[in-house]
Protein backbone atom coordinates (compact mmCIF):
# COMPACT_ATOMS: atom_id res chain seq x y z
CA UNK A 1 0.00 0.00 0.00
CA UNK A 2 1.01 3.63 -0.40
CA UNK A 3 1.11 4.36 3.34
CA UNK A 4 3.05 1.83 5.35
CA UNK A 5 3.74 2.07 9.06
CA UNK A 6 7.36 2.88 9.69
CA UNK A 7 9.11 0.71 12.19
CA UNK A 8 12.29 1.67 13.90
CA UNK A 9 14.26 -0.75 11.75
CA UNK A 10 12.46 0.39 8.63
CA UNK A 11 13.21 4.01 9.39
CA UNK A 12 16.93 3.34 9.70
CA UNK A 13 16.91 1.39 6.47
CA UNK A 14 15.27 4.16 4.45
CA UNK A 15 16.97 7.20 5.98
CA UNK A 16 20.37 8.05 4.54
CA UNK A 17 23.09 8.58 7.11
CA UNK A 18 23.67 12.22 8.05
CA UNK A 19 27.21 13.42 7.55
CA UNK A 20 28.75 14.88 10.69
CA UNK A 21 29.04 18.64 10.16
CA UNK A 22 30.97 21.03 12.40
CA UNK A 23 28.78 23.28 14.53
CA UNK A 24 29.18 26.71 12.93
CA UNK A 25 26.58 28.54 14.98
CA UNK A 26 26.70 32.27 14.45
CA UNK A 27 25.83 34.95 11.95
CA UNK A 28 26.82 34.32 8.34
CA UNK A 29 28.51 37.71 8.33
CA UNK A 30 30.36 39.21 11.31
CA UNK A 31 28.88 42.65 10.65
CA UNK A 32 25.37 41.31 11.41
CA UNK A 33 25.90 41.66 15.15
CA UNK A 34 27.59 45.04 15.13
CA UNK A 35 25.71 47.97 16.58
CA UNK A 36 25.96 50.77 14.06
CA UNK A 37 25.96 53.38 16.84
CA UNK A 38 28.78 54.56 19.05
CA UNK A 39 28.65 53.34 22.63
CA UNK A 40 27.87 56.85 23.88
CA UNK A 41 24.71 56.81 21.74
CA UNK A 42 23.28 53.97 23.84
CA UNK A 43 21.91 55.71 26.91
CA UNK A 44 20.78 54.14 30.20
CA UNK A 45 17.78 56.17 31.39
CA UNK A 46 17.12 56.23 35.12
CA UNK A 47 16.43 59.91 35.93
CA UNK A 48 13.60 62.26 34.93
CA UNK A 49 16.13 64.42 33.08
CA UNK A 50 17.25 61.51 30.91
CA UNK A 51 13.62 60.58 30.21
CA UNK A 52 13.32 64.17 28.92
CA UNK A 53 16.31 63.59 26.63
CA UNK A 54 14.66 60.41 25.29
CA UNK A 55 11.36 62.27 24.80
CA UNK A 56 13.06 65.05 22.84
CA UNK A 57 14.87 62.53 20.64
CA UNK A 58 11.61 60.62 20.00
CA UNK A 59 9.78 63.83 19.13
CA UNK A 60 12.43 64.80 16.54
CA UNK A 61 13.06 61.34 15.05
CA UNK A 62 11.57 60.42 11.66
CA UNK A 63 10.85 56.95 13.06
CA UNK A 64 11.28 55.09 16.32
CA UNK A 65 11.51 51.46 17.36
CA UNK A 66 10.08 50.23 20.64
CA UNK A 67 10.62 47.03 22.59
CA UNK A 68 9.64 46.21 26.15
CA UNK A 69 11.05 43.58 28.47
CA UNK A 70 9.19 41.98 31.34
CA UNK A 71 10.63 40.69 34.60
CA UNK A 72 9.22 37.75 36.45
CA UNK A 73 11.70 37.93 39.30
CA UNK A 74 9.76 37.10 42.42
CA UNK A 75 6.27 36.03 41.40
CA UNK A 76 6.43 34.59 37.88
CA UNK A 77 2.63 34.60 37.70
CA UNK A 78 2.63 38.40 37.98
CA UNK A 79 5.45 39.72 35.76
CA UNK A 80 6.16 43.43 35.70
CA UNK A 81 7.39 45.70 32.97
CA UNK A 82 11.10 46.23 33.57
CA UNK A 83 12.75 47.84 30.54
CA UNK A 84 11.64 50.05 27.68
CA UNK A 85 13.98 50.10 24.70
CA UNK A 86 13.44 53.12 22.50
CA UNK A 87 15.51 53.43 19.34
CA UNK A 88 15.85 56.29 16.89
CA UNK A 89 18.11 56.16 13.84
CA UNK A 90 20.89 57.80 15.86
CA UNK A 91 20.36 56.76 19.50
CA UNK A 92 19.09 53.95 21.71
CA UNK A 93 17.52 54.65 25.09
CA UNK A 94 17.28 51.86 27.68
CA UNK A 95 14.67 53.10 30.13
CA UNK A 96 14.83 51.44 33.56
CA UNK A 97 11.14 51.06 34.39
CA UNK A 98 11.94 49.68 37.83
CA UNK A 99 13.19 53.13 38.85
CA UNK A 100 10.23 54.64 40.70
CA UNK A 101 11.53 58.22 40.48
CA UNK A 102 10.89 58.34 36.72
CA UNK A 103 7.35 56.95 36.70
CA UNK A 104 5.62 60.26 35.87
CA UNK A 105 8.17 61.21 33.22
CA UNK A 106 7.88 57.75 31.62
CA UNK A 107 4.10 58.14 31.54
CA UNK A 108 4.54 61.34 29.52
CA UNK A 109 7.02 59.60 27.22
CA UNK A 110 4.61 56.72 26.61
CA UNK A 111 1.77 59.13 25.80
CA UNK A 112 4.08 60.82 23.30
CA UNK A 113 5.18 57.68 21.47
CA UNK A 114 2.05 55.58 21.69
Long-range contacts (C-beta under 8 A, 24 or more apart in sequence): 35-92, 37-90, 37-91, 37-92, 41-90, 41-91, 41-92, 42-91, 42-92, 42-94, 43-91, 43-92, 43-93, 43-94, 44-94, 44-96, 45-93, 45-94, 45-95, 45-96, 45-102, 46-96, 46-99, 46-101, 46-102, 47-99, 47-101, 47-102, 48-101, 48-102, 48-104, 48-105, 50-93, 50-102, 51-95, 51-102, 51-105, 51-106, 51-108, 51-109, 52-105, 53-93, 54-86, 54-93, 54-95, 54-109, 55-105, 55-108, 55-109, 55-112, 57-86, 57-88, 57-90, 57-91, 57-93, 58-86, 58-88, 58-109, 58-112, 58-113, 59-112, 60-88, 61-88, 61-89, 61-90, 62-89, 63-88, 63-89, 64-88, 64-113, 66-113, 71-98, 84-109, 84-110, 86-113
